Amino acid sequence: MPVVSITLLPGYAAETQHRLVNRLAQAVRSVIDTPEAGTTVFVNEVSTYRRDGKVFSQGRAAFPVASDLVQSFLQAFQDGDLAQAQTHVHADFQIGLPGGVRVHSLHDMRQWAEQRFERLTKRYDHLEESWQGDATVVFGHGHLDGTWRHGAPFEGIRFIDRMEVRAGLITRQDMWADLAEQGQA
């Protein structure tokens, strides 16, 4: 049964330590066939250490929970608060929209949507995270409700969003939806 030990400098909040041990346990279990009850991860704290000729006595800042950041971004965007939504994205933010359209700003994404929809609401059924190198990838899936530009209502169109979060900011969002299945693209 795997036992993982983490050594941290003091100052990390209990919530950050809990996230860290849970994610390490998940990583171990994704590689080793071991039951949840057989995986142990614990934290040791040291008061100071030396590396590369420098002495350190405090750890670095923790990143926000990526799915919480994404939810906050999505709510601000849906509420029409582009200024607040912008605080969640990187300066080089990229967006991939249905139909293979690529844009690089929230304003352009809003314009793309306004050409197709009079009103659009995303209902997220689930958000899940995966980790790829220094990025956390957040997948969200659910259903679109709203009104087409020509006035006809719609509901229940499936969609998936994939967002990459690096260093606490969203760097990329890709969206897929069954818009063509509804006779609209």
C-alpha positions as CSV (number, residue, x, y, z in Angstrom):
1,M,0.0,0.0,0.0
2,P,1.4,3.4,-1.0
3,V,2.5,5.9,1.6
4,V,3.2,9.4,0.4
5,S,5.0,12.0,2.5
6,I,4.9,15.8,1.7
7,T,7.2,18.2,3.3
8,L,6.0,21.8,3.3
9,L,7.2,25.1,4.8
10,P,4.7,26.6,7.3
11,G,1.9,29.0,6.3
12,Y,-0.2,26.8,4.0
13,A,-3.9,27.0,5.0
14,A,-5.5,23.7,6.1
15,E,-7.8,23.8,3.0
16,T,-4.7,24.0,0.7
17,Q,-3.1,21.1,2.6
18,H,-6.4,19.1,2.3
19,R,-6.5,19.8,-1.5
20,L,-2.9,18.7,-1.9
21,V,-3.2,15.4,0.0
22,N,-6.5,14.5,-1.8
23,R,-5.0,15.2,-5.2
24,L,-1.8,13.3,-4.5
25,A,-3.9,10.3,-3.3
26,Q,-5.9,10.6,-6.5
27,A,-2.7,10.7,-8.6
28,V,-1.4,7.6,-6.8
29,R,-4.6,5.7,-7.3
30,S,-4.6,6.6,-11.0
31,V,-1.2,4.8,-11.4
32,I,-1.3,2.1,-8.8
33,D,-4.2,-0.4,-8.3
34,T,-4.8,0.3,-4.7
35,P,-8.0,0.8,-2.7
36,E,-8.9,4.2,-1.2
37,A,-8.4,2.8,2.3
38,G,-4.9,1.6,1.4
39,T,-3.5,5.0,0.2
40,T,-1.9,7.2,2.9
41,V,-0.7,10.7,2.3
42,F,0.5,12.9,5.1
43,V,2.1,16.4,5.5
44,N,5.3,17.2,7.4
45,E,6.0,20.9,8.1
46,V,9.6,22.2,8.5
47,S,10.4,25.7,9.8
48,T,13.1,26.5,7.2
49,Y,15.3,25.0,4.5
50,R,18.2,26.0,2.3
51,R,18.3,25.6,-1.5
52,D,20.6,27.1,-4.1
53,G,22.4,29.2,-1.5
54,K,19.2,30.8,-0.2
55,V,17.3,30.2,3.0
56,F,13.5,29.8,2.8
57,S,11.0,29.9,5.7
58,Q,7.7,30.3,4.0
59,G,5.9,28.5,1.2
60,R,4.6,30.0,-2.0
61,A,1.0,31.2,-2.6
62,A,-1.6,28.5,-3.3
63,F,-3.7,28.7,-6.5
64,P,-7.5,29.0,-6.3
65,V,-9.6,25.9,-6.9
66,A,-9.8,25.9,-10.7
67,S,-13.4,24.8,-10.9
68,D,-14.4,27.6,-8.4
69,L,-12.5,30.1,-10.6
70,V,-14.3,28.8,-13.7
71,Q,-17.7,29.0,-12.0
72,S,-17.1,32.6,-11.0
73,F,-15.9,33.5,-14.5
74,L,-19.0,31.8,-16.1
75,Q,-21.4,33.5,-13.8
76,A,-19.9,36.9,-14.4
77,F,-20.0,36.4,-18.2
78,Q,-23.6,35.1,-18.1
79,D,-24.6,38.1,-15.9
80,G,-23.1,40.4,-18.6
81,D,-20.3,41.7,-16.4
82,L,-17.4,41.4,-18.9
83,A,-15.1,43.5,-16.6
84,Q,-15.5,41.0,-13.8
85,A,-15.2,38.0,-16.1
86,Q,-12.0,39.6,-17.6
87,T,-10.4,39.4,-14.1
88,H,-10.4,35.6,-14.4
89,V,-8.7,35.3,-17.8
90,H,-5.1,35.6,-18.9
91,A,-4.1,38.4,-21.3
92,D,-3.5,35.8,-24.1
93,F,-6.9,34.1,-23.5
94,Q,-8.1,32.0,-26.5
95,I,-11.6,30.8,-27.2
96,G,-12.7,28.1,-29.6
97,L,-16.4,28.3,-30.5
98,P,-18.8,25.9,-32.2
99,G,-18.2,25.7,-35.9
100,G,-14.4,26.0,-35.6
101,V,-14.5,29.8,-34.9
102,R,-11.6,31.2,-32.8
103,V,-11.7,34.5,-31.0
104,H,-9.3,36.1,-28.5
105,S,-11.5,38.3,-26.3
106,L,-14.7,38.1,-24.3
107,H,-16.1,41.0,-26.3
108,D,-15.6,39.0,-29.5
109,M,-17.2,35.9,-27.9
110,R,-20.2,38.0,-26.8
111,Q,-20.5,39.4,-30.4
112,W,-20.4,35.8,-31.8
113,A,-23.3,34.8,-29.5
114,E,-25.3,37.9,-30.2
115,Q,-25.3,37.1,-33.9
116,R,-27.0,33.7,-33.1
117,F,-29.0,34.2,-30.0
118,E,-31.4,36.8,-28.6
119,R,-31.0,35.1,-25.2
120,L,-28.7,32.3,-24.0
121,T,-28.4,30.5,-20.7
122,K,-26.0,27.7,-19.9
123,R,-27.1,25.2,-17.2
124,Y,-24.1,23.3,-16.0
125,D,-24.9,19.8,-14.8
126,H,-21.3,19.0,-13.7
127,L,-17.8,20.4,-13.5
128,E,-14.8,18.1,-13.3
129,E,-11.1,18.8,-13.1
130,S,-8.1,16.9,-14.6
131,W,-4.4,17.9,-14.4
132,Q,-2.0,18.1,-17.3
133,G,1.4,19.4,-16.5
134,D,1.1,22.9,-15.0
135,A,-2.5,23.3,-16.2
136,T,-5.8,22.3,-14.5
137,V,-8.3,21.4,-17.2
138,V,-11.9,22.0,-16.1
139,F,-14.6,20.3,-18.1
140,G,-18.2,21.5,-17.8
141,H,-21.2,19.9,-19.4
142,G,-24.9,20.7,-19.4
143,H,-27.7,22.2,-21.5
144,L,-28.3,25.5,-23.3
145,D,-31.6,27.3,-23.1
146,G,-32.6,30.5,-24.8
147,T,-34.1,32.1,-27.9
148,W,-32.6,32.1,-31.4
149,R,-32.0,35.4,-33.1
150,H,-35.2,35.0,-35.2
151,G,-37.3,34.6,-32.0
152,A,-37.9,30.8,-31.7
153,P,-37.2,29.4,-28.2
154,F,-35.0,26.4,-27.5
155,E,-34.0,24.3,-24.5
156,G,-31.9,21.3,-23.6
157,I,-29.2,21.6,-26.3
158,R,-26.2,19.7,-25.0
159,F,-22.8,21.4,-24.6
160,I,-19.4,20.8,-23.3
161,D,-16.9,23.5,-22.2
162,R,-13.2,22.7,-21.7
163,M,-11.1,25.4,-19.9
164,E,-7.4,25.5,-19.2
165,V,-6.4,27.2,-16.0
166,R,-2.7,28.1,-15.4
167,A,-1.3,30.1,-12.5
168,G,-4.8,31.0,-11.3
169,L,-6.1,32.4,-14.7
170,I,-8.1,30.8,-17.5
171,T,-5.9,30.7,-20.6
172,R,-8.2,28.8,-23.0
173,Q,-11.8,27.9,-23.4
174,D,-13.2,25.5,-26.0
175,M,-16.9,25.0,-26.5
176,W,-18.9,22.3,-28.3
177,A,-22.6,22.1,-28.6
178,D,-25.3,20.3,-30.5
179,L,-26.4,23.5,-32.2
180,A,-26.4,21.9,-35.7
181,E,-28.7,19.2,-34.5
182,Q,-31.3,21.9,-33.8
183,G,-31.0,23.2,-37.3
184,Q,-28.9,26.2,-36.2
185,A,-25.1,26.6,-36.4
